[in-house]
């Protein structure tokens, strides 16, 4: 069975393909009555929009590329859920790519998005990324690019972040208010702003409360999963 086309809809309604195309695109010069007729006929004929042809005509694909460091991190799963919800409400689809915390994968994702002609790109920078030339290339191509959570201010690229300094400061102050004074901070690579700001917020809270800061040499630590069991007296045992 042949797929229905815009021409088929136009013949059914005794109008022009151009009018049908504008009606399907919700063009303001087309009356609501005509739009409804076109939509009803498109549904009756089981018409499916040809996204490729539509993107060639409009110059838009209605696709947004999103790069996250890892889907195994719960935070990024919730962020992607939010992005998809807002994108779908506005008629956009989402292409998702994981960098696995590696710059090479990050660059590969960007190139895939360029090939797909996405309308914009959202990125949370990988931990291993210290060379940002791939982002400068995207910027030079004038493809809309926005960082979220992990950013680099030197690139002068729009970003969506929280106040990591304040968050770390308040979290540390809360522990101090509970009577704790030996408070450790486990951070990430300091070339990423969120990790840098969190460390500064932690140190700022200690200094504000006149608590000595113990400086340890930088080490890469791999944290193994922690199993917590409860015995018959409801005490925790850490494994």
Backbone as numpy.savetxt, mean C-alpha at the origin, in Angstrom:
# Nx Ny Nz CAx CAy CAz Cx Cy Cz
-20.16 -18.59 -28.95 -21.00 -17.39 -28.95 -20.13 -16.15 -28.95
-20.40 -15.23 -29.91 -19.61 -14.01 -30.01 -19.93 -13.06 -28.88
-18.91 -12.36 -28.42 -19.11 -11.39 -27.35 -19.81 -10.16 -27.89
-20.70 -9.60 -27.10 -21.40 -8.37 -27.49 -20.42 -7.21 -27.50
-20.63 -6.29 -28.43 -19.76 -5.12 -28.55 -20.58 -3.85 -28.36
-19.87 -2.73 -28.29 -20.54 -1.43 -28.21 -21.42 -1.21 -29.42
-20.97 -1.69 -30.58 -21.76 -1.56 -31.82 -23.08 -2.31 -31.71
-23.05 -3.49 -31.09 -24.29 -4.28 -30.91 -25.29 -3.52 -30.04
-24.79 -2.90 -28.98 -25.67 -2.13 -28.10 -26.26 -0.94 -28.86
-25.42 -0.28 -29.67 -25.87 0.88 -30.45 -26.97 0.49 -31.42
-26.81 -0.66 -32.10 -27.84 -1.13 -33.05 -29.14 -1.42 -32.32
-29.05 -2.03 -31.14 -30.23 -2.37 -30.36 -31.01 -1.13 -29.97
-30.29 -0.04 -29.69 -30.93 1.20 -29.22 -31.10 2.23 -30.34
-30.68 1.86 -31.56 -30.77 2.78 -32.70 -30.05 4.10 -32.41
-28.82 3.97 -31.92 -28.00 5.15 -31.64 -26.59 4.90 -32.16
-25.67 5.75 -31.82 -24.30 5.61 -32.33 -23.40 4.93 -31.31
-22.35 4.22 -31.76 -21.39 3.62 -30.84 -20.74 4.67 -29.93
-20.54 5.88 -30.44 -19.92 6.94 -29.64 -20.80 7.29 -28.45
-22.11 7.35 -28.68 -23.04 7.66 -27.59 -23.02 6.56 -26.53
-23.00 5.31 -27.00 -22.95 4.17 -26.08 -21.67 4.21 -25.24
-20.55 4.48 -25.90 -19.27 4.55 -25.22 -19.27 5.62 -24.13
-19.83 6.79 -24.48 -19.88 7.89 -23.50 -20.82 7.54 -22.34
-21.92 6.87 -22.67 -22.87 6.50 -21.61 -22.25 5.50 -20.65
-21.51 4.53 -21.17 -20.85 3.55 -20.33 -19.74 4.17 -19.48
-19.19 5.28 -19.97 -18.14 5.98 -19.23 -18.70 7.05 -18.31
-20.05 7.11 -18.23 -20.72 8.09 -17.36 -20.39 9.53 -17.75
-20.34 9.78 -19.05 -20.01 11.12 -19.55 -21.12 12.11 -19.14
-20.75 13.28 -18.65 -21.75 14.25 -18.16 -22.69 14.78 -19.24
-22.31 14.71 -20.52 -23.16 15.23 -21.59 -24.24 14.24 -22.02
-24.20 13.03 -21.47 -25.21 12.02 -21.78 -26.29 12.03 -20.70
-27.55 12.05 -21.13 -28.66 12.12 -20.16 -28.74 10.85 -19.32
-29.35 11.00 -18.14 -29.51 9.85 -17.25 -30.40 8.78 -17.88
-31.39 9.23 -18.66 -32.29 8.28 -19.33 -31.51 7.41 -20.31
-30.65 8.04 -21.10 -29.85 7.30 -22.07 -28.87 6.37 -21.37
-28.25 6.84 -20.30 -27.31 6.00 -19.54 -28.00 4.75 -19.03
-29.22 4.92 -18.50 -29.94 3.77 -17.98 -30.28 2.78 -19.10
-30.69 3.30 -20.24 -31.03 2.43 -21.38 -29.82 1.64 -21.84
-28.70 2.33 -21.93 -27.46 1.67 -22.36 -27.05 0.60 -21.36
-27.12 0.92 -20.08 -26.72 -0.04 -19.04 -27.64 -1.26 -19.04
-28.92 -1.04 -19.21 -29.88 -2.15 -19.24 -29.65 -3.04 -20.45
-29.38 -2.42 -21.60 -29.13 -3.19 -22.83 -27.81 -3.94 -22.73
-26.80 -3.30 -22.15 -25.49 -3.96 -21.97 -25.65 -5.20 -21.09
-26.49 -5.09 -20.05 -26.74 -6.22 -19.17 -27.49 -7.33 -19.90
-28.48 -6.94 -20.72 -29.27 -7.91 -21.47 -28.41 -8.68 -22.48
-27.47 -7.97 -23.11 -26.61 -8.60 -24.12 -25.35 -9.23 -23.51
-25.25 -9.16 -22.16 -24.09 -9.70 -21.45 -22.79 -9.06 -21.94
-22.84 -7.75 -22.11 -21.67 -7.01 -22.58 -20.63 -6.88 -21.46
-19.37 -7.14 -21.79 -18.26 -6.97 -20.85 -17.30 -5.92 -21.40
-16.94 -4.98 -20.52 -16.04 -3.92 -20.95 -14.67 -4.48 -21.31
-14.15 -4.06 -22.44 -12.78 -4.42 -22.85 -11.84 -3.42 -22.19
-11.23 -3.84 -21.09 -10.40 -2.91 -20.32 -9.22 -2.37 -21.12
-8.65 -3.23 -21.97 -7.49 -2.79 -22.75 -7.89 -1.69 -23.73
-9.00 -1.93 -24.44 -9.47 -0.92 -25.40 -9.87 0.35 -24.67
-10.54 0.17 -23.52 -10.97 1.33 -22.74 -9.78 2.15 -22.26
-8.72 1.47 -21.81 -7.54 2.19 -21.31 -6.82 2.92 -22.43
-6.84 2.33 -23.63 -6.20 3.00 -24.77 -6.95 4.28 -25.14
-8.30 4.23 -25.01 -9.08 5.41 -25.34 -8.93 6.50 -24.28
-8.95 6.09 -23.01 -8.95 7.08 -21.93 -7.56 7.43 -21.42
-6.59 6.57 -21.69 -5.25 6.79 -21.14 -5.14 6.34 -19.70
-6.18 5.66 -19.19 -6.18 5.16 -17.81 -6.53 3.68 -17.78
-5.87 2.94 -16.88 -6.15 1.52 -16.72 -7.03 1.24 -15.51
-7.17 2.25 -14.64 -7.90 2.08 -13.38 -7.30 0.94 -12.55
-5.98 0.89 -12.56 -5.23 -0.07 -11.75 -4.23 0.68 -10.87
-4.08 0.23 -9.64 -3.09 0.80 -8.72 -2.14 -0.31 -8.30
-0.85 -0.06 -8.42 0.15 -1.03 -7.99 0.53 -0.80 -6.54
0.63 -1.88 -5.77 0.98 -1.77 -4.35 2.13 -2.74 -4.05
3.22 -2.22 -3.49 4.34 -3.06 -3.08 4.44 -3.05 -1.57
4.41 -4.24 -0.98 4.58 -4.37 0.47 5.81 -5.23 0.75
6.44 -5.07 1.92 7.62 -5.88 2.23 7.29 -7.37 2.38
6.16 -7.69 3.02 5.80 -9.09 3.21 4.34 -9.22 3.63
3.65 -10.16 3.03 2.25 -10.42 3.39 2.16 -11.17 4.71
3.30 -11.69 5.20 3.30 -12.42 6.47 3.22 -11.47 7.67
3.46 -10.18 7.43 3.36 -9.19 8.50 1.91 -8.71 8.56
1.26 -8.94 9.69 -0.19 -8.65 9.81 -0.52 -7.21 9.46
0.35 -6.29 9.85 0.09 -4.88 9.59 -0.15 -4.62 8.11
0.68 -5.20 7.27 0.54 -4.94 5.84 -0.70 -5.61 5.25
-1.12 -6.71 5.84 -2.36 -7.33 5.40 -3.55 -6.41 5.63
-3.57 -5.75 6.79 -4.68 -4.83 7.08 -4.60 -3.59 6.20
-3.38 -3.14 5.89 -3.22 -1.97 5.01 -3.75 -2.28 3.61
-3.39 -3.45 3.09 -3.84 -3.85 1.75 -5.36 -3.95 1.72
-5.94 -4.48 2.79 -7.41 -4.57 2.87 -8.04 -3.18 2.74
-7.46 -2.21 3.44 -7.98 -0.84 3.37 -7.81 -0.23 1.99
-6.64 -0.46 1.39 -6.37 0.08 0.05 -7.38 -0.48 -0.96
-7.59 -1.80 -0.91 -8.51 -2.43 -1.86 -9.94 -1.93 -1.67
-10.33 -1.73 -0.43 -11.70 -1.26 -0.16 -11.94 0.10 -0.79
-11.02 1.04 -0.56 -11.17 2.39 -1.11 -11.03 2.37 -2.63
-10.10 1.56 -3.14 -9.91 1.49 -4.59 -11.16 0.97 -5.28
-11.73 -0.10 -4.74 -12.94 -0.69 -5.34 -14.12 0.28 -5.31
-14.23 1.05 -4.23 -15.31 2.03 -4.13 -15.21 3.08 -5.24
-13.99 3.30 -5.72 -13.77 4.33 -6.73 -13.48 3.75 -8.12
-13.81 2.47 -8.30 -13.70 1.86 -9.62 -12.29 1.47 -10.03
-11.41 1.24 -9.05 -10.02 0.85 -9.35 -9.75 -0.58 -8.87
-8.87 -1.27 -9.60 -8.38 -2.56 -9.17 -6.99 -2.40 -8.58
-6.52 -3.42 -7.87 -5.22 -3.36 -7.20 -4.34 -4.52 -7.65
-3.10 -4.21 -8.04 -2.08 -5.22 -8.32 -1.13 -5.24 -7.14
-0.94 -6.40 -6.53 -0.13 -6.50 -5.31 1.18 -7.23 -5.61
2.28 -6.70 -5.05 3.60 -7.32 -5.23 4.34 -7.29 -3.90
4.99 -8.41 -3.54 5.79 -8.48 -2.33 7.27 -8.32 -2.66
7.96 -7.45 -1.94 9.40 -7.29 -2.16 10.21 -8.30 -1.38
9.59 -8.94 -0.38 10.30 -9.86 0.50 11.53 -9.20 1.13
11.40 -7.89 1.39 12.44 -7.08 2.03 13.71 -6.98 1.19
13.60 -7.18 -0.14 14.77 -7.13 -1.02 14.59 -6.07 -2.10
15.66 -5.29 -2.32 15.59 -4.21 -3.30 15.34 -4.73 -4.71
15.99 -5.84 -5.09 15.84 -6.37 -6.45 14.40 -6.73 -6.75
13.72 -7.36 -5.79 12.31 -7.70 -5.98 11.46 -6.43 -6.06
11.84 -5.44 -5.25 11.13 -4.17 -5.24 11.19 -3.52 -6.63
12.38 -3.52 -7.22 12.55 -2.93 -8.55 11.78 -3.74 -9.59
11.79 -5.05 -9.46 11.04 -5.90 -10.39 9.55 -5.59 -10.33
9.06 -5.37 -9.12 7.65 -5.02 -8.97 7.32 -3.72 -9.67
8.19 -2.72 -9.52 7.96 -1.43 -10.18 7.93 -1.59 -11.69
8.85 -2.39 -12.24 8.89 -2.60 -13.68 7.63 -3.31 -14.17
7.15 -4.27 -13.38 5.90 -4.94 -13.74 4.73 -3.97 -13.76
4.72 -3.05 -12.81 3.65 -2.06 -12.77 3.71 -1.13 -13.97
4.93 -0.75 -14.37 5.07 0.10 -15.56 4.57 -0.62 -16.80
4.87 -1.93 -16.89 4.40 -2.72 -18.04 2.89 -2.82 -18.06
2.29 -2.85 -16.87 0.83 -2.94 -16.77 0.17 -1.57 -16.91
0.98 -0.52 -17.03 0.49 0.85 -17.21 -0.45 1.27 -16.07
-0.05 0.96 -14.84 -0.90 1.34 -13.70 -1.02 2.86 -13.62
-2.10 3.31 -13.00 -2.34 4.76 -12.87 -1.59 5.37 -11.69
-1.10 4.54 -10.78 -0.37 5.05 -9.63 0.23 3.89 -8.86
1.21 4.20 -8.00 1.92 3.16 -7.25 2.03 3.55 -5.78
1.76 2.60 -4.89 1.94 2.77 -3.46 3.03 1.81 -3.00
3.98 2.29 -2.20 5.12 1.45 -1.80 5.46 1.64 -0.34
5.73 0.52 0.34 6.39 0.53 1.65 7.77 -0.06 1.41
8.80 0.72 1.67 10.17 0.39 1.26 10.70 -0.86 1.97
11.43 -1.70 1.23 12.05 -2.90 1.78 13.20 -2.53 2.71
13.45 -3.38 3.70 14.53 -3.12 4.65 15.90 -3.06 3.98
16.10 -3.88 2.94 17.42 -3.96 2.29 17.68 -2.81 1.33
16.70 -1.97 1.06 16.86 -0.92 0.06 17.66 0.26 0.62
18.84 0.49 0.03 19.63 1.68 0.37 19.96 2.49 -0.89
19.72 1.88 -2.05 19.87 2.58 -3.34 18.46 2.85 -3.87
18.13 4.12 -4.03 16.75 4.50 -4.36 16.58 4.94 -5.81
17.51 4.54 -6.68 17.46 5.00 -8.07 16.20 4.52 -8.79
15.67 3.36 -8.41 14.47 2.85 -9.07 13.26 3.73 -8.77
13.23 4.31 -7.57 12.13 5.23 -7.25 12.30 6.57 -7.99
13.55 6.99 -8.14 13.80 8.23 -8.89 13.38 8.07 -10.35
13.55 6.86 -10.88 13.12 6.61 -12.27 11.61 6.74 -12.39
10.87 6.16 -11.44 9.41 6.26 -11.46 8.99 7.72 -11.38
9.65 8.46 -10.51 9.34 9.88 -10.35 9.61 10.65 -11.64
10.72 10.32 -12.32 11.07 11.01 -13.58 10.07 10.71 -14.69
9.41 9.56 -14.61 8.39 9.18 -15.60 7.04 9.83 -15.29
6.98 10.55 -14.19 5.76 11.24 -13.75 4.60 10.27 -13.46
4.96 9.06 -13.04 3.93 8.13 -12.58 3.66 8.45 -11.11
2.41 8.71 -10.73 2.10 9.03 -9.32 2.64 7.95 -8.38
3.44 8.38 -7.40 4.08 7.45 -6.46 3.91 7.98 -5.04
3.46 7.12 -4.14 3.27 7.49 -2.74 3.86 6.39 -1.85
4.66 6.80 -0.87 5.16 5.86 0.13 4.18 5.77 1.29
4.17 4.60 1.97 3.40 4.50 3.20 4.19 3.68 4.22
4.06 4.07 5.47 4.73 3.46 6.63 6.25 3.63 6.56
6.91 3.02 5.59 8.37 3.15 5.46 8.68 4.13 4.34
9.38 5.20 4.68 9.60 6.27 3.71 11.05 6.74 3.76
11.40 7.60 2.79 12.69 8.27 2.80 12.45 9.72 2.40
12.66 10.63 3.33 12.35 12.04 3.09 13.25 12.68 2.04
14.45 12.13 1.83 15.39 12.73 0.88 14.88 12.65 -0.56
13.95 11.75 -0.82 13.45 11.56 -2.19 12.37 12.57 -2.56
11.86 13.30 -1.59 10.80 14.29 -1.84 9.61 13.65 -2.55
9.16 12.52 -2.00 8.02 11.80 -2.55 6.90 11.80 -1.50
5.68 12.04 -1.92 4.55 12.08 -1.00 4.47 10.78 -0.19
4.05 10.91 1.06 3.99 9.72 1.91 2.83 9.80 2.89
2.42 8.62 3.36 1.39 8.51 4.40 2.02 7.76 5.57
2.18 8.45 6.70 2.85 7.86 7.85 2.16 8.27 9.14
2.54 7.61 10.21 2.11 8.04 11.54 3.29 8.73 12.21
3.05 9.30 13.38 4.12 9.95 14.14 4.84 8.87 14.96
5.85 8.23 14.34 6.55 7.14 15.01 7.32 7.61 16.24
7.85 8.82 16.18 8.57 9.36 17.34 7.63 9.46 18.54
6.48 10.05 18.32 5.53 10.24 19.42 5.02 8.90 19.93
4.76 7.97 19.02 4.26 6.66 19.43 5.25 5.94 20.32
6.54 5.95 19.94 7.56 5.30 20.75 7.76 6.02 22.07
7.69 7.35 22.03 7.85 8.16 23.25 6.75 7.82 24.25
5.50 7.79 23.78 4.37 7.52 24.67 4.40 6.08 25.20
4.79 5.13 24.34 4.87 3.73 24.77 5.92 3.57 25.87
7.06 4.22 25.69 8.13 4.14 26.69 7.72 4.84 27.98
7.09 6.00 27.86 6.63 6.71 29.05 5.59 5.90 29.83
4.77 5.15 29.11 3.76 4.31 29.79 4.46 3.27 30.66
5.50 2.63 30.11 6.24 1.63 30.89 6.92 2.28 32.10
7.46 3.48 31.90 8.10 4.19 33.00 7.08 4.51 34.10
5.87 4.89 33.69 4.82 5.22 34.68 4.38 3.99 35.47
4.64 2.80 34.91 4.31 1.56 35.61 5.44 1.09 36.52
6.52 1.91 36.58 7.62 1.59 37.48 8.81 0.91 36.84
8.78 0.72 35.53 9.89 0.07 34.86 10.97 1.09 34.48
12.21 0.71 34.67 13.32 1.60 34.30 14.34 0.93 33.39
14.34 -0.40 33.36 15.24 -1.13 32.45 14.42 -1.55 31.24
14.34 -0.67 30.27 13.46 -0.87 29.11 14.31 -1.02 27.85
14.16 -2.13 27.18 14.93 -2.39 25.95 14.14 -1.95 24.72
14.86 -1.66 23.67 14.23 -1.27 22.40 14.85 -2.09 21.27
14.01 -2.82 20.55 14.48 -3.59 19.39 14.05 -2.84 18.15
15.02 -2.44 17.33 14.71 -1.59 16.18 15.06 -2.28 14.87
14.80 -1.55 13.78 15.14 -2.04 12.45 16.22 -1.15 11.85
16.48 -1.29 10.55 17.52 -0.51 9.88 17.29 0.99 10.04
18.32 1.71 10.48 18.16 3.12 10.80 18.11 4.04 9.57
18.33 3.49 8.37 18.17 4.33 7.18 16.70 4.49 6.79
15.83 3.71 7.44 14.40 3.86 7.23 13.82 4.74 8.33
13.07 5.74 7.93 12.65 6.80 8.85 11.81 6.28 10.02
10.93 5.32 9.77 10.07 4.87 10.86 10.87 4.21 11.98
11.86 3.39 11.62 12.69 2.76 12.63 13.56 3.79 13.36
14.07 4.74 12.59 14.91 5.81 13.17 14.10 6.64 14.17
12.90 7.03 13.79 12.06 7.87 14.65 11.63 7.12 15.90
11.36 5.82 15.77 10.96 5.05 16.95 12.10 4.97 17.97
13.32 4.77 17.49 14.48 4.74 18.39 14.65 6.09 19.07
14.51 7.16 18.30 14.65 8.50 18.88 13.55 8.79 19.90
12.35 8.33 19.64 11.25 8.53 20.59 11.49 7.78 21.88
11.99 6.55 21.78 12.33 5.75 22.96 13.41 6.44 23.78
14.47 6.88 23.10 15.56 7.55 23.80 15.10 8.88 24.40
14.23 9.58 23.68 13.71 10.85 24.17 12.93 10.70 25.47
12.15 9.63 25.57 11.37 9.38 26.78 12.28 9.05 27.96
13.32 8.26 27.72 14.27 7.94 28.79 14.98 9.21 29.27
15.41 10.03 28.33 16.11 11.26 28.70 15.19 12.22 29.45
13.93 12.30 29.02 12.97 13.20 29.68 12.71 12.78 31.12
12.90 11.49 31.39 12.68 10.98 32.75 13.99 10.69 33.47
15.09 11.23 32.90 16.42 11.12 33.52 16.83 9.68 33.81
16.53 8.81 32.83 16.93 7.40 32.93 18.11 7.18 32.00
19.15 6.57 32.53 20.38 6.36 31.75 20.11 5.43 30.57
20.69 5.78 29.43 20.53 4.96 28.22 21.76 4.07 28.08
21.52 2.77 28.02 22.62 1.82 27.79 22.78 1.62 26.30
23.95 1.89 25.78 24.22 1.73 24.35 24.89 0.38 24.10
24.29 -0.38 23.22 24.85 -1.67 22.86 25.27 -1.63 21.39
26.26 -2.43 21.05 26.71 -2.48 19.66 25.60 -3.05 18.79
25.55 -2.60 17.55 24.50 -3.05 16.64 24.73 -4.52 16.28
23.67 -5.30 16.41 23.74 -6.70 16.05 22.49 -7.07 15.29
22.64 -8.00 14.37 21.47 -8.52 13.68 20.96 -9.72 14.45
19.77 -9.61 14.99 19.22 -10.66 15.83 18.02 -11.29 15.14
17.99 -12.60 15.10 16.84 -13.33 14.55 16.01 -13.83 15.73
14.78 -13.38 15.81 13.90 -13.77 16.91 13.10 -15.00 16.51
13.25 -16.06 17.29 12.51 -17.29 17.02 11.09 -17.15 17.57
10.12 -17.88 17.00 8.75 -17.84 17.53 8.74 -18.24 19.00
7.91 -17.60 19.77 7.83 -17.86 21.20 6.55 -18.62 21.51
6.70 -19.75 22.19 5.54 -20.56 22.58 5.28 -20.32 24.07
4.08 -19.90 24.41 3.72 -19.65 25.81 2.72 -20.71 26.27
3.11 -21.46 27.29 2.24 -22.49 27.82 1.80 -22.11 29.24
0.69 -22.64 29.68 0.23 -22.38 31.05 0.16 -23.71 31.80
0.71 -23.70 33.01 0.66 -24.92 33.80 -0.63 -24.93 34.63
-0.76 -25.94 35.49 -2.00 -26.10 36.24 -2.28 -24.94 37.19
-1.23 -24.20 37.59 -1.43 -23.06 38.48 -1.59 -21.76 37.72
-1.76 -21.90 36.35 -2.00 -20.74 35.48 -0.79 -19.81 35.38
0.41 -20.37 35.62 1.63 -19.60 35.45 2.15 -19.80 34.05
2.79 -18.75 33.50 3.30 -18.84 32.13 4.66 -19.54 32.10
4.84 -20.38 31.13 6.14 -20.99 30.85 6.54 -20.60 29.44
7.72 -20.03 29.26 8.16 -19.56 27.96 9.11 -20.59 27.34
8.86 -20.93 26.09 9.65 -21.93 25.40 10.31 -21.31 24.18
